Amino acid sequence: MSVIYILITVSIVVAIVFLIAFIRAVKSGQFDDDYTPSVRILFDDEVKKSPSKIIKVEKQKSI
């Protein structure tokens, strides 16, 4: 029965540590970026060269 008391005490201490860490993260401004996620969808993705175009250019140069 004493093991249960030890486990409950340890779990409460761990929960308090995580709560303190979360409160410190919120106060330090880690979760303040509300603008970027809503606007990120509006930005265009960068155009990347496809590998098939590179292969075609290399084949043309070798001829």
Backbone bond lengths (Angstrom), bond angles and torsions (degrees), N, CA, C in turn:
res aa  C-N    CA-C-N  psi(-1)  N-CA   C-N-CA  omega(-1)  CA-C   N-CA-C  phi
1 M - - - 1.448 - - 1.532 111.85 -
2 S 1.313 115.73 -30.63 1.461 118.76 -179.33 1.532 111.36 -69.30
3 V 1.342 117.33 -24.35 1.459 120.60 177.91 1.525 110.16 -65.52
4 I 1.305 117.46 -36.82 1.467 121.26 178.77 1.528 110.13 -62.76
5 Y 1.307 117.41 -42.55 1.467 120.32 178.51 1.525 111.13 -63.42
6 I 1.315 117.09 -39.06 1.468 120.71 177.93 1.527 110.39 -65.90
7 L 1.338 117.39 -44.46 1.469 120.33 -179.60 1.526 111.77 -65.04
8 I 1.309 117.38 -40.69 1.473 120.38 178.34 1.523 110.14 -64.52
9 T 1.320 117.06 -42.40 1.464 120.60 179.30 1.519 111.21 -63.64
10 V 1.328 116.68 -45.01 1.468 120.64 179.51 1.522 110.49 -63.87
11 S 1.326 117.94 -41.50 1.465 120.10 -179.41 1.520 111.65 -66.64
12 I 1.316 117.72 -36.64 1.470 120.14 177.43 1.528 110.27 -67.56
13 V 1.321 117.58 -39.86 1.466 120.85 178.39 1.532 110.29 -64.02
14 V 1.331 117.20 -43.18 1.470 120.68 178.85 1.535 110.27 -64.18
15 A 1.331 117.13 -40.80 1.467 120.42 178.73 1.522 110.99 -63.77
16 I 1.305 117.66 -39.77 1.468 121.07 178.62 1.528 110.44 -66.32
17 V 1.328 117.42 -38.97 1.465 120.84 178.50 1.532 110.34 -62.96
18 F 1.339 117.10 -44.28 1.459 119.65 178.25 1.525 111.75 -66.39
19 L 1.311 117.81 -36.02 1.465 120.51 177.19 1.525 110.97 -64.50
20 I 1.318 116.60 -42.82 1.474 120.38 178.04 1.529 110.66 -64.25
21 A 1.339 117.16 -41.25 1.466 120.06 178.26 1.527 111.00 -63.73
22 F 1.324 117.72 -39.49 1.461 121.00 178.35 1.520 111.24 -66.19
23 I 1.317 116.94 -43.54 1.469 120.16 179.79 1.527 110.86 -63.72
24 R 1.338 117.56 -39.83 1.470 120.21 177.04 1.522 111.40 -63.88
25 A 1.337 116.99 -38.81 1.464 120.22 179.90 1.521 110.81 -66.66
26 V 1.317 117.01 -39.69 1.469 120.11 178.93 1.521 110.75 -67.30
27 K 1.317 116.96 -43.11 1.467 120.10 -179.47 1.524 112.57 -67.78
28 S 1.334 117.39 -28.83 1.459 119.39 -179.50 1.527 112.21 -80.90
29 G 1.339 117.42 -5.96 1.460 120.29 175.19 1.506 114.64 91.47
30 Q 1.305 118.08 19.10 1.455 120.21 -177.07 1.522 112.12 -69.10
31 F 1.310 118.47 -25.74 1.461 121.99 -176.06 1.528 112.27 -109.69
32 D 1.317 118.80 27.34 1.459 122.23 -174.41 1.521 115.17 -89.56
33 D 1.319 119.73 -4.91 1.459 121.61 -174.57 1.528 110.32 -82.73
34 D 1.321 116.63 89.06 1.463 121.56 179.60 1.525 112.15 -95.72
35 Y 1.320 117.57 -19.89 1.459 120.96 -173.01 1.529 113.30 -83.77
36 T 1.302 117.83 -44.16 1.462 121.86 -172.91 1.521 114.30 -60.91
37 P 1.329 121.03 -46.69 1.466 118.87 -178.16 1.528 113.61 -61.48
38 S 1.323 118.00 -33.49 1.459 119.73 -178.80 1.515 112.60 -75.52
39 V 1.318 118.39 -22.33 1.458 121.97 -177.52 1.528 111.73 -101.39
40 R 1.316 117.67 -16.47 1.459 121.45 -175.14 1.525 112.12 -59.02
41 I 1.314 117.98 -32.19 1.458 120.77 -178.64 1.530 111.58 -69.48
42 L 1.316 117.43 -20.98 1.460 120.55 -178.30 1.523 112.84 -79.56
43 F 1.326 117.66 -20.03 1.460 120.79 -178.84 1.523 110.27 -78.96
44 D 1.319 116.22 141.02 1.458 120.78 177.47 1.512 110.13 -76.09
45 D 1.317 115.02 147.94 1.458 119.77 174.85 1.520 108.83 -74.67
46 E 1.323 116.19 153.82 1.452 120.04 177.60 1.524 109.34 -68.96
47 V 1.322 115.35 142.19 1.455 119.99 178.13 1.520 107.95 -79.77
48 K 1.309 115.61 124.62 1.463 120.38 179.72 1.518 109.26 -111.44
49 K 1.321 115.32 142.99 1.458 119.55 178.04 1.518 109.05 -72.64
50 S 1.298 115.41 133.82 1.464 118.52 177.86 1.518 109.19 -82.03
51 P 1.312 117.77 147.91 1.466 120.80 -178.73 1.527 112.88 -62.95
52 S 1.330 118.35 -26.93 1.466 120.13 -179.42 1.527 111.47 -65.88
53 K 1.322 117.85 -35.28 1.461 120.63 178.26 1.523 110.93 -68.11
54 I 1.299 116.74 -37.72 1.460 120.56 179.96 1.524 109.93 -66.49
55 I 1.309 117.56 -40.85 1.461 121.32 179.79 1.526 110.26 -65.25
56 K 1.327 117.82 -40.75 1.462 120.97 179.62 1.520 110.66 -62.99
57 V 1.311 118.07 -41.37 1.456 121.76 -179.68 1.525 109.57 -65.39
58 E 1.320 118.24 -41.35 1.447 121.06 -179.67 1.540 110.53 -66.09
59 K 1.313 118.13 -37.09 1.470 121.38 179.17 1.519 110.08 -67.28
60 Q 1.321 117.51 -38.52 1.455 120.56 179.95 1.532 110.95 -67.57
61 K 1.327 117.15 -36.87 1.456 119.66 -179.48 1.512 112.56 -70.06
62 S 1.320 118.06 -30.59 1.456 120.20 -177.42 1.540 112.29 -76.84
63 I 1.290 118.41 -17.38 1.483 121.46 -179.01 1.455 109.95 -80.05
